[in-house]
């Protein structure tokens, strides 16, 4: 499978989950691989412009949905930006996360899938 450019969107409080996802893709037993294009450091006032450019250059966006998502304005903006730029989005959650009404209102129509290799592989192969 060709390596895809994936923007990983996550609440800043959950950066370890991003690290886990990227590490998972680098595992030799992983059925998927991708180039991580996520934002590692916040940008200055022009961060939205820079972020939009980065998202537009990606094949897809994986959003890690957690209990912090409802307050993660940057993550919500990234997900909406991907929609604006016609970049496919996959929302995944950990097994212990239970979506609440505040989070649902932020990500509205989106399905949130369990974080598993099969789901991620299917998304990446479909890009």
Z-matrix of the N, CA and C atoms (Angstrom, degrees):
N
C 1 1.454
C 2 1.518 1 107.70
N 3 1.320 2 116.82 1 135.13
C 4 1.458 3 121.52 2 177.91
C 5 1.524 4 110.22 3 -67.45
N 6 1.305 5 115.22 4 144.10
C 7 1.458 6 120.87 5 179.13
C 8 1.522 7 109.15 6 -69.36
N 9 1.311 8 117.02 7 128.93
C 10 1.462 9 122.59 8 -179.44
C 11 1.516 10 109.69 9 -104.51
N 12 1.318 11 116.02 10 150.53
C 13 1.463 12 121.61 11 174.36
C 14 1.519 13 107.68 12 -89.77
N 15 1.321 14 115.47 13 119.73
C 16 1.460 15 121.28 14 -176.61
C 17 1.521 16 109.15 15 -123.36
N 18 1.305 17 115.96 16 129.15
C 19 1.459 18 121.75 17 172.92
C 20 1.520 19 106.38 18 -89.83
N 21 1.326 20 117.29 19 123.91
C 22 1.454 21 121.22 20 178.95
C 23 1.526 22 107.89 21 -101.34
N 24 1.313 23 115.88 22 117.56
C 25 1.459 24 122.77 23 -178.49
C 26 1.524 25 108.85 24 -104.05
N 27 1.331 26 115.99 25 132.17
C 28 1.456 27 120.57 26 -175.51
C 29 1.526 28 109.53 27 -156.06
N 30 1.323 29 117.61 28 154.27
C 31 1.463 30 119.60 29 172.48
C 32 1.533 31 108.36 30 -67.16
N 33 1.309 32 117.16 31 139.82
C 34 1.467 33 119.83 32 -175.90
C 35 1.523 34 112.37 33 -57.29
N 36 1.322 35 117.25 34 -28.69
C 37 1.469 36 120.71 35 178.74
C 38 1.525 37 111.91 36 -68.27
N 39 1.320 38 116.46 37 -16.36
C 40 1.458 39 121.58 38 -175.33
C 41 1.529 40 112.84 39 -113.04
N 42 1.312 41 116.52 40 32.98
C 43 1.467 42 120.41 41 -178.21
C 44 1.531 43 112.06 42 -61.32
N 45 1.325 44 117.30 43 -26.50
C 46 1.474 45 119.69 44 178.86
C 47 1.524 46 111.09 45 -66.08
N 48 1.325 47 116.68 46 -29.14
C 49 1.465 48 119.60 47 176.84
C 50 1.529 49 110.34 48 -68.69
N 51 1.335 50 116.88 49 -38.35
C 52 1.463 51 119.93 50 175.09
C 53 1.515 52 109.80 51 -60.77
N 54 1.333 53 115.88 52 -44.74
C 55 1.465 54 120.07 53 178.95
C 56 1.529 55 110.67 54 -59.36
N 57 1.327 56 116.69 55 -38.76
C 58 1.452 57 121.97 56 179.32
C 59 1.526 58 110.91 57 -65.16
N 60 1.320 59 116.82 58 -43.98
C 61 1.465 60 120.96 59 179.50
C 62 1.521 61 111.00 60 -63.51
N 63 1.320 62 116.79 61 -46.03
C 64 1.467 63 120.30 62 179.44
C 65 1.526 64 109.76 63 -63.62
N 66 1.323 65 116.57 64 -42.59
C 67 1.456 66 119.90 65 177.44
C 68 1.518 67 112.13 66 -61.84
N 69 1.330 68 116.09 67 -38.24
C 70 1.459 69 121.29 68 178.20
C 71 1.529 70 110.29 69 -60.73
N 72 1.320 71 116.97 70 -39.88
C 73 1.466 72 120.21 71 -178.72
C 74 1.522 73 111.96 72 -69.94
N 75 1.328 74 116.80 73 -23.32
C 76 1.466 75 121.23 74 -179.21
C 77 1.524 76 112.46 75 -88.22
N 78 1.324 77 117.96 76 -8.50
C 79 1.452 78 123.03 77 178.52
C 80 1.527 79 109.04 78 -65.56
N 81 1.316 80 117.09 79 133.71
C 82 1.463 81 119.81 80 -177.34
C 83 1.520 82 112.51 81 -63.78
N 84 1.323 83 118.27 82 -20.96
C 85 1.467 84 121.21 83 177.74
C 86 1.522 85 112.62 84 -89.49
N 87 1.311 86 117.76 85 -1.91
C 88 1.455 87 120.91 86 -177.35
C 89 1.527 88 110.45 87 -71.32
N 90 1.331 89 117.19 88 135.83
C 91 1.464 90 119.93 89 178.29
C 92 1.534 91 112.61 90 -82.67
N 93 1.314 92 118.43 91 5.44
C 94 1.459 93 121.20 92 179.73
C 95 1.519 94 109.36 93 -141.36
N 96 1.322 95 114.92 94 157.72
C 97 1.454 96 119.75 95 172.37
C 98 1.517 97 108.16 96 -147.84
N 99 1.321 98 115.57 97 154.96
C 100 1.447 99 120.03 98 179.49
C 101 1.521 100 109.64 99 -159.68
N 102 1.302 101 115.31 100 163.77
C 103 1.458 102 122.03 101 173.85
C 104 1.511 103 107.39 102 -96.70
N 105 1.324 104 116.54 103 121.63
C 106 1.463 105 121.78 104 -179.33
C 107 1.527 106 109.31 105 -73.60
N 108 1.320 107 116.11 106 122.80
C 109 1.465 108 121.24 107 179.87
C 110 1.526 109 111.28 108 -116.60
N 111 1.338 110 117.45 109 17.47
C 112 1.462 111 120.11 110 -176.33
C 113 1.521 112 111.99 111 -68.84
N 114 1.308 113 114.60 112 163.55
C 115 1.461 114 121.87 113 178.90
C 116 1.521 115 107.73 114 -82.12
N 117 1.316 116 116.17 115 122.60
C 118 1.464 117 119.99 116 -178.68
C 119 1.530 118 112.01 117 -95.55
N 120 1.302 119 116.60 118 -27.96
C 121 1.460 120 121.50 119 179.14
C 122 1.525 121 108.31 120 -131.25
N 123 1.327 122 117.33 121 139.75
C 124 1.465 123 118.24 122 177.24
C 125 1.530 124 110.37 123 -64.45
N 126 1.327 125 114.95 124 143.26
C 127 1.452 126 119.50 125 177.92
C 128 1.519 127 110.65 126 -89.89
N 129 1.310 128 115.22 127 175.02
C 130 1.464 129 121.26 128 176.80
C 131 1.527 130 109.32 129 -72.78
N 132 1.325 131 116.95 130 -155.31
C 133 1.465 132 121.23 131 -176.38
C 134 1.528 133 113.51 132 -59.95
N 135 1.310 134 117.18 133 -22.63
C 136 1.464 135 120.67 134 -178.07
C 137 1.528 136 112.05 135 -92.95
N 138 1.329 137 118.12 136 20.21
C 139 1.465 138 119.52 137 -174.22
C 140 1.516 139 112.59 138 -60.71
N 141 1.329 140 117.79 139 -35.39
C 142 1.468 141 118.88 140 -179.24
C 143 1.525 142 111.27 141 -65.36
N 144 1.321 143 116.53 142 -39.82
C 145 1.462 144 120.29 143 177.66
C 146 1.520 145 110.07 144 -63.35
N 147 1.334 146 116.47 145 -47.12
C 148 1.464 147 120.88 146 179.84
C 149 1.526 148 111.24 147 -64.65
N 150 1.306 149 116.07 148 -41.20
C 151 1.459 150 121.36 149 -178.93
C 152 1.530 151 110.38 150 -66.26
N 153 1.326 152 117.05 151 -42.66
C 154 1.475 153 120.61 152 178.86
C 155 1.530 154 109.92 153 -59.48
N 156 1.318 155 117.09 154 -43.07
C 157 1.466 156 121.18 155 179.03
C 158 1.525 157 110.35 156 -60.63
N 159 1.320 158 116.33 157 -42.73
C 160 1.458 159 121.05 158 -179.85
C 161 1.533 160 110.88 159 -66.09
N 162 1.320 161 117.00 160 -44.52
C 163 1.471 162 121.01 161 179.79
C 164 1.528 163 110.50 162 -63.47
N 165 1.343 164 117.62 163 -42.63
C 166 1.471 165 121.72 164 179.44
C 167 1.521 166 111.50 165 -59.25
N 168 1.332 167 117.04 166 -29.48
C 169 1.460 168 121.29 167 -179.22
C 170 1.521 169 114.14 168 -84.17
N 171 1.313 170 116.98 169 4.74
C 172 1.467 171 121.22 170 -177.29
C 173 1.525 172 111.17 171 -103.04
N 174 1.325 173 114.17 172 156.62
C 175 1.463 174 120.67 173 175.94
C 176 1.524 175 111.49 174 -81.85
N 177 1.333 176 116.68 175 -25.26
C 178 1.455 177 121.06 176 -178.75
C 179 1.509 178 111.31 177 -166.44
N 180 1.325 179 115.73 178 169.66
C 181 1.463 180 122.42 179 178.37
C 182 1.520 181 107.87 180 -129.28
N 183 1.325 182 116.01 181 129.60
C 184 1.464 183 120.99 182 173.12
C 185 1.517 184 106.88 183 -108.18
N 186 1.324 185 115.78 184 121.22
C 187 1.466 186 121.97 185 179.47
C 188 1.523 187 108.80 186 -103.25
N 189 1.325 188 115.49 187 122.55
C 190 1.456 189 120.82 188 176.36
C 191 1.528 190 107.14 189 -89.75
N 192 1.308 191 116.01 190 110.42
C 193 1.458 192 122.12 191 -175.51
C 194 1.530 193 109.36 192 -93.58
N 195 1.319 194 116.05 193 124.30
C 196 1.467 195 121.70 194 -179.52
C 197 1.528 196 109.08 195 -134.45
N 198 1.313 197 115.86 196 -178.55
C 199 1.468 198 119.71 197 176.68
C 200 1.522 199 111.45 198 -65.15
N 201 1.335 200 118.27 199 -15.11
C 202 1.464 201 121.72 200 178.72
C 203 1.530 202 113.23 201 -87.66
N 204 1.325 203 117.44 202 -10.17
C 205 1.466 204 120.90 203 -176.85
C 206 1.522 205 112.31 204 -59.58
N 207 1.333 206 117.61 205 -38.80
C 208 1.469 207 119.62 206 -175.99
C 209 1.530 208 112.46 207 -61.11
N 210 1.325 209 118.09 208 -22.69
C 211 1.469 210 121.66 209 178.10
C 212 1.522 211 112.93 210 -108.15
N 213 1.323 212 117.28 211 5.39
C 214 1.464 213 121.94 212 -176.29
C 215 1.527 214 109.93 213 -95.02
N 216 1.323 215 116.03 214 79.58
C 217 1.465 216 120.52 215 -177.42
C 218 1.520 217 112.05 216 -57.93
N 219 1.325 218 117.40 217 -37.30
C 220 1.464 219 120.55 218 178.31
C 221 1.515 220 112.04 219 -63.31
N 222 1.318 221 117.18 220 -43.65
C 223 1.458 222 120.69 221 179.03
C 224 1.527 223 110.68 222 -64.45
N 225 1.316 224 117.41 223 -44.58
C 226 1.467 225 120.58 224 178.73
C 227 1.525 226 109.86 225 -60.33
N 228 1.334 227 116.97 226 -41.88
C 229 1.459 228 120.48 227 178.24
C 230 1.529 229 110.05 228 -61.86
N 231 1.338 230 118.03 229 -42.61
C 232 1.468 231 121.27 230 -179.85
C 233 1.532 232 110.83 231 -61.50
N 234 1.317 233 117.29 232 -43.61
C 235 1.468 234 121.17 233 179.28
C 236 1.530 235 110.10 234 -62.54
N 237 1.322 236 117.04 235 -45.71
C 238 1.467 237 120.72 236 178.83
C 239 1.516 238 111.63 237 -66.31
N 240 1.321 239 117.20 238 -35.58
C 241 1.465 240 121.42 239 177.20
C 242 1.529 241 109.85 240 -62.33
N 243 1.328 242 116.80 241 -43.11
C 244 1.467 243 119.83 242 178.06
C 245 1.525 244 110.16 243 -59.18
N 246 1.326 245 117.06 244 -41.47
C 247 1.467 246 120.30 245 175.78
C 248 1.521 247 110.57 246 -58.94
N 249 1.336 248 116.33 247 -48.14
C 250 1.463 249 121.62 248 -179.26
C 251 1.525 250 111.92 249 -58.06
N 252 1.326 251 116.12 250 -34.43
C 253 1.469 252 121.70 251 -176.24
C 254 1.529 253 112.82 252 -96.96
N 255 1.334 254 116.76 253 9.74
C 256 1.470 255 122.53 254 -179.99
C 257 1.527 256 112.97 255 57.08
N 258 1.324 257 115.75 256 36.99
C 259 1.461 258 121.89 257 175.14
C 260 1.537 259 106.50 258 -96.37
N 261 1.332 260 117.90 259 123.49
C 262 1.468 261 120.39 260 -178.96
C 263 1.532 262 111.85 261 -59.97
N 264 1.338 263 115.61 262 143.93
C 265 1.470 264 122.17 263 -176.94
C 266 1.527 265 109.48 264 -123.82
N 267 1.327 266 115.34 265 134.59
C 268 1.456 267 122.46 266 170.40
C 269 1.522 268 107.39 267 -118.77
N 270 1.325 269 116.93 268 123.90
C 271 1.465 270 121.86 269 175.11
C 272 1.523 271 108.27 270 -100.32
N 273 1.334 272 115.60 271 125.19
C 274 1.463 273 120.56 272 178.58
C 275 1.521 274 109.52 273 -124.17
N 276 1.327 275 114.89 274 155.54
C 277 1.461 276 120.26 275 179.49
C 278 1.514 277 109.29 276 -135.96
N 279 1.314 278 115.24 277 158.89
C 280 1.452 279 119.60 278 173.84
C 281 1.521 280 108.61 279 -79.19
N 282 1.316 281 117.01 280 163.43
C 283 1.466 282 121.24 281 -175.17
C 284 1.527 283 112.98 282 -64.80
N 285 1.328 284 117.69 283 -24.49
C 286 1.462 285 119.37 284 -177.83
C 287 1.529 286 113.77 285 -92.54
N 288 1.324 287 117.86 286 -2.14
C 289 1.464 288 120.35 287 -179.51
C 290 1.524 289 110.73 288 -84.98
N 291 1.311 290 115.88 289 131.68
C 292 1.468 291 122.40 290 176.27
C 293 1.526 292 108.21 291 -118.29
N 294 1.348 293 118.02 292 111.62
C 295 1.464 294 119.74 293 -179.35
C 296 1.527 295 111.73 294 -57.09
N 297 1.318 296 115.26 295 139.15
C 298 1.460 297 120.13 296 176.14
C 299 1.524 298 108.88 297 -114.88
N 300 1.318 299 116.43 298 174.05
C 301 1.463 300 120.83 299 -176.36
C 302 1.521 301 112.51 300 -62.30
N 303 1.342 302 118.01 301 -34.99
C 304 1.477 303 119.95 302 -179.91
C 305 1.522 304 110.53 303 -65.47
N 306 1.316 305 116.78 304 -41.59
C 307 1.465 306 119.52 305 178.73
C 308 1.521 307 110.43 306 -69.79
N 309 1.322 308 117.07 307 -44.26
C 310 1.470 309 120.32 308 179.07
C 311 1.522 310 111.07 309 -56.43
N 312 1.329 311 117.36 310 -39.15
C 313 1.465 312 119.39 311 -179.31
C 314 1.525 313 111.66 312 -66.83
N 315 1.313 314 117.69 313 -27.67
C 316 1.472 315 121.37 314 179.79
C 317 1.524 316 112.14 315 -79.42
N 318 1.328 317 116.84 316 -35.80
C 319 1.465 318 119.38 317 -177.06
C 320 1.531 319 111.65 318 -106.78
N 321 1.291 320 116.90 319 4.86
C 322 1.465 321 128.58 320 174.37
C 323 1.524 322 115.60 321 34.98
N 324 1.288 323 116.65 322 -105.76
C 325 1.460 324 123.69 323 -167.78
C 326 1.527 325 114.42 324 -76.26
N 327 1.284 326 118.72 325 -1.98
C 328 1.465 327 121.88 326 -171.23
C 329 1.521 328 113.89 327 -78.07
N 330 1.304 329 114.65 328 139.58
C 331 1.466 330 120.77 329 168.56
C 332 1.525 331 106.59 330 -79.47
N 333 1.312 332 116.37 331 140.72
C 334 1.462 333 121.30 332 175.60
C 335 1.527 334 106.46 333 -115.12
N 336 1.329 335 114.78 334 118.47
C 337 1.458 336 121.24 335 -174.75
C 338 1.528 337 110.98 336 -98.84
N 339 1.331 338 115.38 337 157.01
C 340 1.454 339 119.48 338 172.87
C 341 1.525 340 109.11 339 -65.43
N 342 1.303 341 115.19 340 146.60
C 343 1.456 342 122.32 341 178.64
C 344 1.520 343 107.59 342 -79.33
N 345 1.323 344 115.72 343 99.66
C 346 1.463 345 119.45 344 175.87
C 347 1.520 346 108.89 345 -146.13
N 348 1.314 347 115.31 346 159.60
C 349 1.460 348 120.87 347 -175.86
C 350 1.511 349 112.32 348 -59.77
N 351 1.306 350 117.34 349 -41.57
C 352 1.455 351 120.85 350 -176.50
C 353 1.535 352 111.28 351 -60.66
N 354 1.321 353 116.72 352 -45.27
C 355 1.465 354 121.46 353 -179.49
C 356 1.527 355 110.83 354 -63.93
N 357 1.313 356 116.40 355 -45.71
C 358 1.467 357 121.01 356 -178.45
C 359 1.531 358 110.07 357 -66.77
N 360 1.319 359 116.04 358 -43.90
C 361 1.469 360 120.84 359 179.50
C 362 1.545 361 110.66 360 -59.43
N 363 1.322 362 115.97 361 -46.38
C 364 1.468 363 120.13 362 -179.76
C 365 1.524 364 110.79 363 -60.47
N 366 1.335 365 116.68 364 -43.06
C 367 1.458 366 120.83 365 178.69
C 368 1.534 367 111.12 366 -61.70
N 369 1.324 368 116.32 367 -50.09
C 370 1.471 369 120.35 368 -176.76
C 371 1.525 370 111.27 369 -65.81
N 372 1.323 371 117.39 370 -41.95
C 373 1.471 372 119.62 371 179.00
C 374 1.528 373 111.61 372 -65.38
N 375 1.337 374 116.37 373 -26.96
C 376 1.460 375 120.47 374 -179.55
C 377 1.518 376 114.51 375 -80.43
N 378 1.316 377 116.89 376 -5.59
C 379 1.485 378 120.05 377 -178.05
C 380 1.519 379 111.13 378 -80.28
